[in-house]
Structure formats: C-alpha cells, structure tokens
Amino acid sequence: MVLMSRVGVEMCMEQACLETFFGLGLIVGPTLGGYFFQLGGYMLPFTVLGVLLITAAFFTYALLPAAEHCELPQSGNNAIYIFFY
C-alpha cells in the first residue's frame, strides 16, 4: 500500500509487479527452503529466514520516510479509525 500511494497514476502496473513477485516468492521460497533443509537440517531454513527478516526490517526503517501525523475525526464512533491508524 505504501508503494501504491507514492506512485499515483501507475497503480495498476505497480499492483501487477507486486503480484508477480508474490507469485515468484511462492515458487522460489519452498525450493530454497528444501535446499537449506538438505544442507543444514531443520534449523537452517528458519535461521536464514530470521536473519533475512531482521535485515529487511532494518533496511525498511532506514529507507522509508517517517509517517505523517493524522487527525482523527471528533464526531461519531472513533473505534474504527483507531483500529486502522
């Protein structure tokens, strides 16, 4: 969603790219997981994935811009707005 809100006009193209890489992840992920399992046993696929996710979290924190403060509406039930923000 962050990517699509920054692009604007080319939303369909960005959605197609996201879906393509999601599909590639579904194909490549189990293949690499099986390879790591054969290479190092049960713990190696989970260790590799954990290291990759922590690395991705640091890169995401460093590269994404800070979120802007948004004002909640003062009338009505604010529970739905608090849930989404």
FENFEN-V991740 format. One record per backbone hydrogen bond with DSSP energy under -1.0 kcal/mol. CO is the residue of the C=O (numbers start at 1). NH is the residue of the N-H. If there is no record, write none. Layout:
# FENFEN-V991740
CO | NH
CO | NH
This chain:
# FENFEN-V991740
1 | 5
2 | 6
3 | 7
4 | 8
7 | 9
10 | 14
11 | 15
12 | 16
13 | 17
14 | 18
15 | 19
16 | 20
17 | 21
18 | 22
19 | 23
20 | 24
21 | 25
22 | 26
23 | 27
24 | 28
25 | 29
28 | 32
29 | 33
30 | 34
31 | 35
32 | 36
33 | 37
34 | 38
35 | 39
36 | 40
37 | 41
43 | 47
44 | 48
45 | 49
46 | 50
47 | 51
48 | 52
49 | 53
50 | 54
51 | 55
52 | 56
53 | 57
54 | 58
55 | 59
56 | 60
57 | 61
58 | 62
59 | 63
60 | 64
78 | 82
79 | 83
80 | 84
81 | 85
